[in-house]
Amino acid sequence: MSKALKTYLADPFLKHLYQEIRDAGSMKSISIDLTHECNLRCNGCYYFSEGMDVTQSPTNEAEFDAFIEQELVRGTNFVTIVGGEPSLSLSRLKKIYDNFKMNVSTNGIIPIPVEGLERMPIGVSVWGNHGTDAEMRTAGKRDIFAIALKNYANDSRAFWYYTVTPGNAHEISDVVAQCVANGNRVLFNFYSDLTNLGGSVDHRKGFKEVRAEISKVIIKYPDSIYLSTYLSEVISTGRLYDQEWGYNVCTTISENNPVNAARLTNGNPYSPHFRAYNADLKTTRRCCTGIDRSCDSCLDVWQHFSWVMVNMKKHLGSKQEFTNWLTSMYLFYLINRLVDYENGVLHLTEIHNRVGVSAFTLINEEMILV
């Protein structure tokens, strides 16, 4: 342990978070497309934008069981479920839950049962207020947000996976208020305009106003927000110290895919066990969220979590920098219930206090620079 690290861990709160993470153990993770099918076609969904549904799920249940056994033997202990809509394949979702630590994202239309899945972390997607969400995900035909609110009311497993867009920052406060009133917490994601809709959803405009609004809701609901202002800054700007986000630094790349051979040897850290399995559970793609897309368009929260997590050494320059890294690690472990969840959520307010809200504070409901 370095001298700097020992100094920082003299702080009892930081030492406690650090020890919980160490006790939880290291992760050997994969992502899988549980199914190639979905009951929505959301504008900008990376899965359908790149035609990933061409690779189809095995129809033979023995193949699925063999895949689980293969990954258990390989040492996998964490699974991120992506792809189509997992609630369309509940029996297979249950098998993953029974064998691995995991998380899953759902559009919220079909509720994932509680019985037998009591501690499953469920990210329920929302893309804006009722009007924006409906327009982007169903061309205004269905209020998916309202359906999902009802399906996951007071469900302690569920958190809202809120994908924010640059031109709709003004909606954040109201959307978060509804989610919190529904008995759920919130994790922010950042929208990528893969289908070039432009206008209010164009990620190229930047997320300055979004970051300010995220700071506001952190101050208002510190025990309900899973994303720190530090992570918000890193994800939405694509900057981590001397690095700029892109393929050369992405850490969630399939280690067995030949397309990544040069990346694996360029000296930047990566997750050595990780594979992003297509729906056939045999082939892998370049990374969790892409085949050929430009990494400039990737604002995925999970991939950026990983970017921060594997770069501990960059964060040892000061106690605040180490705090930014450690709280990022802890939030990831907490969201995915790799640490004691019931006790862990009690640390959320202090985590936000330690990271701070950048250069902003809330006075008389106005965000002003201090």
N, C-alpha and C positions, 0 to 999 in steps of 0.2 A: 504494500500500500504506500503511495507517495506521501511525502510530507504534507503537501497541500491538501490532499484528501483527508488525512488524519485531522488536520486543522478544521476543515469544514464539518467533519463528523463529530466534532466536539459539541456542536449544536444538537441538543437532545431530539428536537423535532426531525431534523434531517437524518440523524442516526436511526431514528425509528423507521422512517420511510425506507431508507437504504437497507436496513435489516429485513424488513418485510419482503422486499424484492429478492434479496439473496435467499431467504427462506423458501420463497416460491420456486426458485430454481430457474435454470436457463430454458429458453424456448427453442423448440425445433418445429417450425411451422410450415404449413402449406396453405394454399387456397384451392378451392374446388368449385366448379360450376355444378351445383347439385342437379340442375335440370336445364335444358336448353329452351324450355317453354316459359312463357310469361302471359299474364292476362292484361298487360298494359303495353303500350309503345310510347314511352316518354320521350319527348324531344331532348336529344343530347345524351341519351343513355349510351355509355361507351360500348356495352355488350352488343347492341344491335347496330350501332354506328359502324362497327368494324366487321359485322357479319359473323360474330362468334357462335351464333346459333346454328351455323352450318354443321358443326360437330355436335352429334346428338348423344343423349344419355343412353347407357346400356339398358335394354329391356329385360335382360336376364338378371334376376336378383342375385344369383350366384356370382356373377361378375362384380356386382357392387360389394358383396361380402368379401370377395377375394381382394378387392382394392383396400378395404379396411384392414384386412390381415397383413397385406403388403406394407402398409404405412406403419402399422404397429411394430412389425419386425424391423422396419427401417429406423424406428425411434421417434417418429412424429408424435408430438404431444399437444399440438394446437392446430385447429383448422378454422380458417376463415371461409365462410360459405358465401359465394357470390354467384354470378351468372344470371339465369332466369329467375323466376319467382319461387323461392324455396317452399312456400306454404302449399304449393301444388304437389309436393312430394314429401308429405309428413312422415311416412314410415321410414324413409331413408334419412330424413332429418333426425329422427329419433335414434337411429343407429349411430350416427356421428356423435350425438350428444352422449350416448351410453359408453363411447369408447375414447373420447378425446375432450379436452378443454376446447371451447369453440366460441364463435360468435356468428350471428346471422343477421342479414338485412332483409326486410320485407316491405312491400308496398302497403301493407296494412289492410287489404281488402278481406282476406281470409284470416281470421284469428288463429294464432298458433296455440294449441291447447296448453293449459297449465299442468294438468295431471301427467306425471312422468317426465315433465320438462320444466320442473319447478325453478331451476337456477340457470336457465338458458338466457344469455344476454341477447336481447332482440333490439336491433336498430330499426325503428319504424320511419320510413322515408317521408319527408315533407319538403316541398320546394318553394314555399312561400305562403302567403295568406290564402284563404279559400279560393279567391278568384284566380290568383297567379298559379297556384298549385293545380287547379282544375284545367286551366288553359294549357299549361306546359305538359301535362300528363294525359289528358283525355280530350284535348281540343275543346274544353269547356263543357263537356257532356256530363261529367260526374264530379261530385265534391268528395274526392278521395280522402282529403284531410278530415272531413266530418265523420266519414265511415271509420277511419282508423282511430280517431279520438274515442269513439264509442267502443270499439273492439279492445282497446288497451287502457281504458280508464282505470286508474289506481292499480295497474299491473306493475309490480316492482321490478319485473324482469326487463321491462320495456324502457327504452330511451328514444328520443326523437333524433333522427339522423337528418338534420336540417341543412339542405344544400342551398346556400345563399348565393344570390346573383348581384352584381355590382349596382345595377340601377334600381334595385328593390330593397335597399338597406332600410328604408323607412318602414318596412313591414316587420322587421325583426322583433321589435319590442312587443308588438301585439301577438305575433305567432308564439314567441317564447312564453308570454303570459298565459296563453291558452294551454300550452303543453304542461307548464308547471301546475296550473289549476286542475289539470287532468290527472295529476299525481305522478308525473314522469319527469325525468331529467332530460337534458339536451346536449348533444354533441354537434358541432358545426362541421359541415363539409363545404367546399367551394366549387361552384358550377363551372364546367368547361363547355364552351360553345362549339361543340364538335360539328354541329350541322350548320354553323354560320348563320344563325338567326339574327345576330347583331342586336342593336338597340340596347335595351335594359339588361340583357343577359350576356353581353359580350365581355368575356373575362379579360380581354385586352385593355379594357378601360381601367383596370386596377380595382383594388378593394379597400381604398382608404376609408370611405364612408362606412363600409361594412365593418371594418375593424373598430371604428369609433362606436358603432352600435353594439358590437359584441362586448366592448368594454362597459357600456352602460348596463347591459343585462347581467354581466358578471357582478357588478356592484349591487344591483338590485336583488339578484338571486344567487348569491355566491355558493350556496349549498346545492344548487341544481344544475350548474354548468360544468361540463366535462372538459372543455377546451380552455387552456390558459391563453393570456394575451401573447405570451412568448410563442406558443405554437401557432396562434393566429397570424402573427407576423411572419414566421418562417414559411408557413404554407402559402400564404397569399402573395408574398414577395418573391419566393423561390430563392432566398438567400440564407446561407448558413456559414457565417464567418467568411472564409476565402472561397467558398464553393457557391456555384450557381446551379440550381436544380436542372437536371437533365439526365439522359441515359447513363452518362459516365459516372454519375454518383448514385443513381437509383440502387437501392439495396434489396428490393424484392423482385429479383430476377431469377428465372428458373435455372438452377445450377446444372441441370442435365440437358439443356437445350443448346445445341452447337452454335446458334446465332449469338450466344452470349460469351463465346470463348475469349474474345479480346477484352471484354468488360471484366471478366473474372481475373484478369492478369494486369489490370491497369494501376493497381496499387491502392485504389479506393476501397474501403470496407464494404462488405455485403453480407447478407444472411446466408451462410454456407449450406444450409439444409433446404432452403426454400424451393418449392416448385409451384407453379401456377397451372393446375391441371384443367384441361378443357373438359367439356361435359362427357366425353367418352371415357374419362378417367385413365387414359393411356398416354395421350399426347399432351405436351405442355406448350404454352405460348411464351413469348419473350418475357413478359412480366405480368403482374397481377391484373393490370387494366389495359394492356395494349398488345397489339400485334405489329402494326406498322405506323400507328399514329405518332405524331411528333410529341416528344416529352414536354415541349413548351406548353402544351395544352393540359398537362396533368397537374391537377390541384388536389389529388386524392388525399384525404386526411390520414388514412392508414399508412400509405407509403411514406408520407412525410414524418409521421410518428417514428417509423423505422429509421429514417434518415438521421433524425436527432439521436435516437437510442444507440445506434452503433458508433456514434461519434462522441463518446464520453470525453476522450482526451482533449478535444477542442474546447471543452467546457470547464477546464480546470484552472483557468487563469484568475478567477476570483470566486468568492463565496456565492455571489449573485449568479454568476454564470453556471456554477455547479448546481445551484438551486433550480435554475431553469431546466437543466438536463434531468436532474433527479425527479422533479415534479412531473416532467413529461413522461418519464419511465413509469412513475407511480400511477399517473392517470390511465395510461395504457393497461397496466396490470389491474387497475380497479375496474375500469369499464368491462374488461373481459373476465372479471372475477377470479383472477389468479392470486389475489390477496383476499383477506377477509373483507367481504363487501360491506356487511352491516357496520363494522367498525371503521372501515376505510372511508365511507362517505362522510363520516364525521370530520375528516381532515380537509374536506373540499374548501371550506371557508379560509382556513389557514394557508392552504396551498395558494389560493388566489391572493391572499394578503402578502405572502412571501414573493410571489412573482410580480405582483402589482398590476396596474392597468395602464402600462406604458406612461405616456406623459399626460394622461387625462384623469379627470375626476368629475364627479357628478355633484353639481351644486344647483339647487332649485330646479331640478329636472333638466338642466342644460349642461352639455358637455363643453368644458372650457379648458384651455391649456394652462398648466400650472408650472 
